[in-house]
Amino acid sequence: MKTLPAPALVNGAAPTVSARYQFISSGEIVDRFAQEGWQVATSSVANPRKRSSLYAKHMIDFRHPDHEEINGAVPRIILINSHDGSSSARVMAGVFRFVCANGLVVGNTVGHEVVRHTGDAAADLIHRMQGLAKNTSKLYTQIDRWSKVDLSKSQRIEFARFAAQLRWGDAQRFSPAELLEPRRAEDDKGDLWSVFNRVQENTVRGGIEGLSRSGRAATSRPLSDITRSVDYNAQLWQLAEEVAATW
């Protein structure tokens, strides 16, 4: 098992939260999922400026060894939790090809549950995670379908512009050609699945030359916030679903 982040090892919430706050043990969830074969693949912790990192928002990425790759992608379950009241507990099911060294998730989120730290929150979250874990098989069919949807050059450019709007709120800041540039040989194809992965990796990992909001030359930064990264992945997945249905 991979080394767990410090917040997954604590046995209680931060002393600053209210008495109504219900602690959800990330360590307990790891243990429960391990009993069902889910292993920790990666994890990361946010770097709060004014709060202790011991209770900070953290992400744990689970993979089941029995699940095969789908065109280079792997079905996974992702848990986002905190013990300082800074966020609800969230769990996502999806497929993830690349996980950067700094903990950024680059993948596709297709199932999403949110649980507040109230009531029997831990049992509720585990139940919802188990439900998501049983539904990862539908991803195989979906990705296979996307791999058979060929996009024209103009459609690829339009997809990149839509993605830029989602990522930066501005479709013009970075060139579609830059966003469509493959970082690996297996992505240098025109089908929707390949285009999706090229655009996603470029928009999330940063290093793209373009313009700042003021119009000056700038280089895009990695999407480092845990929650924002997962949310953007989900939005981009939704965009690809709409493309597959209408183009």
Buried (B, 14 or more C-beta within 10 A) or exposed (E): EEEBBBBBEBEEBBEEBEEEBBBBBBBBBBEBBEEEEBBBBBBBBBEBEEBBBBBBBBBBBBBBEEBEEBBBBBBBBBBBBBBBBBBBBBBBBBBBBBBBEEBBBBBBBBBBBEBBBEEEBBEBBBEBBBEBBEEBEEBBEBBEEBBEBBBEEEBBBBBBBBBBBBBBEEBEBBBBEBBBBBEEEEBEBBBBBBBBBBBBBBBBBBEBEBBEEEEEEBEBEBBBEBBEBBBBBBBBBBBBBEBBEEE
